[in-house]
Amino acid sequence: MVGEKAKKAGVRVSADFYDEMDKKVEWLLGEAVKRCKANKRQTLYPADL
C-alpha cells in the first residue's frame, strides 16, 4: 500500500522509511491503547486514534 501510494505521488520509498514508519505506528497504537483503557474498554475504536 505504501509503495503504491508513493508511486502514484511520483516518489520513491527508501528501505529505512519502513523502519521509521513502524516506530510511528507502534507509538500511535500505544496512545490508542492508553485512551481505550482510560475509557475502561478492551476494544480499540477509531476514536482512540
C-alpha positions as CSV (number, residue, x, y, z in Angstrom):
1,M,0.0,0.0,0.0
2,V,2.7,2.5,0.9
3,G,4.7,1.7,-2.2
4,E,1.7,2.1,-4.4
5,K,0.7,5.5,-2.9
6,A,4.3,6.7,-3.2
7,K,4.5,5.6,-6.8
8,K,1.2,7.4,-7.6
9,A,2.6,10.5,-6.0
10,G,5.8,10.2,-8.1
11,V,8.2,9.5,-5.3
12,R,10.2,6.5,-4.1
13,V,10.4,4.9,-0.7
14,S,13.8,4.2,0.9
15,A,14.3,0.9,2.8
16,D,14.7,2.7,6.1
17,F,11.5,4.6,5.7
18,Y,9.6,1.5,6.7
19,D,11.5,1.1,10.0
20,E,10.6,4.7,10.9
21,M,7.0,4.2,9.9
22,D,6.8,1.1,12.1
23,K,8.1,3.2,15.1
24,K,5.4,5.8,14.4
25,V,2.7,3.1,14.1
26,E,3.9,1.5,17.4
27,W,3.7,4.9,19.2
28,L,0.2,5.6,17.7
29,L,-1.0,2.2,18.8
30,G,0.3,2.8,22.3
31,E,-1.5,6.1,22.5
32,A,-4.7,4.4,21.3
33,V,-4.4,1.7,23.9
34,K,-3.9,4.3,26.7
35,R,-7.1,6.1,25.6
36,C,-9.0,2.8,25.3
37,K,-8.0,1.7,28.9
38,A,-8.7,5.2,30.3
39,N,-12.2,4.8,29.0
40,K,-12.4,1.4,30.7
41,R,-12.7,-0.5,27.5
42,Q,-10.9,-3.5,26.0
43,T,-11.8,-2.8,22.4
44,L,-9.9,-0.2,20.3
45,Y,-12.1,2.0,18.2
46,P,-11.2,4.6,15.5
47,A,-11.9,7.4,18.1
48,D,-8.9,6.1,20.1
49,L,-6.7,7.3,17.3
